[in-house]
Amino acid sequence: MTTVKGLGLVEEAIDVNALISSSIAIGHVRYSTTGKGDINEAQPFGDDKLTIAFNGTIPNYIYYKVSTDTEFIYRVLSEEEDVKKGIRKFVEIADGGYSLVVLTSRGEIIALRDSKGIRPLVIGKLGSGYIIASEDSAIRQLGGNVIRSVKPGEMIYIKDGKIESEIIARGETHFCSFEYIYFARTDSIIDGISVYEARVRLGEILAERHGVHADVVVPVPESSIPIALGFSKRSGIPLEYGIIRTMASKRSFIMPTMDKRENVIEDKFGIVRKAIEGKRIVLIDDSIVRGTTMRKLINMLREGGAREVHVRVGSPMVKYPCYMGIDFPTREELIANGKDEDEIAKAIGADSVEYLTLDEMVRAIGRKDLCHACFSGIYPLKHSYNLSISNIRIRR
């Protein structure tokens, strides 16, 4: 078993010359999560016999005297000689949402999706072998053929080019609604539902139920663009790219401090003055978490000559932290905590703000088996937790 990993963006962190040719491998792309976030905790995580990579959060890891939930998974699996037996034991005691892949020195690859199907996982065929990824877009981009989504509670076992499948846990499905709203790539299809089409429908319903008199619709790039397209089509207000995203852009809400988030936003966006000057703008975003990005963008638009800025959001208010794999902070940091839409508009400097309701979001996405804990406070977990959410972050 050979492990190569580094800190930073992939092209900065990984020396391709250090990689070896192999017919079996796992990989991972993430930023700092539970623990200190140093290179020793970076995934894939393990030893020369077993290593793992996963997407999600296991909130009850804190009860097992380990520094990260990744280490918790490793400890449970490594206690058993048979990795399948270790997987079954892990499923019995783990809470939260997760999809994971495991590689052993015996040439085994095991993939698992939690019984609630909170996080996505897909299997495909690449050449003569198999490939497993969080999203089908990755498989297609590599030239592979998508077979299907891994089912909730399903374990996939691959060895010597042969594949086995077994449902080892069953539960009520609660797929993460935020995957459709923000996290997933726009060209992905998750559990049979197109992310692109879901986002367009979010925008259409936003226009139907939360319209406003305006001259142009302006999306916050990139994930909000299909939402803005749907809003524009349904409202008849023309779409303009009044905000552009720079090549150096990073997702600001994952930055650990306010100063770093502000600096990222300044480098991340540019304003197309000719598109917005003297106009009433409907500014479309997929969500508002802390409000840092939106407040800065509204200020930039006004400095660029916008006459009015009305914000419309393609999701409900984010009021609660997440314990299943999303970096939503404590309730105190969430701008929607204890505020109504008028108060939020005042806080971010908008002329008005309106969100989708929970029912409108569910109707737009087109499936009722969604996890909406960050909007409703109803968690599909075995137990209740009171954790510092700043130590729990998405990994993809």
Number of C-alpha atoms within 10 A of each C-alpha: 14 11 17 14 20 16 16 12 12 13 9 9 12 15 12 9 6 10 12 10 6 7 8 16 16 17 14 19 17 18 19 20 23 22 15 13 14 12 11 12 18 21 24 23 20 24 15 11 12 21 23 25 25 26 26 26 29 22 26 19 21 13 8 13 9 14 14 22 23 27 21 20 25 20 16 19 23 17 12 13 9 10 21 15 12 18 21 15 15 17 18 10 11 20 21 24 27 24 25 23 24 24 24 19 13 11 15 17 24 22 25 27 29 29 24 25 28 26 24 27 27 25 22 21 16 16 10 6 15 19 21 25 23 22 21 27 20 19 23 16 9 10 12 19 17 20 15 14 21 26 23 26 20 19 24 20 19 19 13 11 11 9 13 10 15 12 15 16 16 14 11 11 19 21 24 24 24 17 17 25 25 19 15 21 18 22 15 20 20 21 17 9 14 16 23 21 20 25 28 25 26 31 34 25 22 29 24 12 13 16 17 18 11 16 18 21 26 27 28 22 20 14 21 25 23 25 30 35 25 23 32 22 15 18 20 13 19 15 21 18 17 23 21 15 17 13 9 9 13 16 11 18 22 17 17 12 10 13 9 13 18 17 12 19 21 15 14 19 21 16 17 15 17 11 19 26 17 15 16 20 29 28 26 25 26 27 22 21 20 20 18 17 22 21 16 16 22 21 15 18 23 18 13 18 16 19 15 21 24 22 25 28 24 32 28 22 25 23 24 24 24 27 30 27 23 23 22 24 22 16 18 13 15 20 21 22 17 11 14 13 14 13 15 20 19 13 13 21 20 20 17 19 22 23 22 23 17 15 10 19 26 19 15 22 21 15 14 14 16 19 22 23 20 23 19 14 14 11 18 22 14 11 10 11 10 7 15 11 18 14 16 27 24 21 20 17
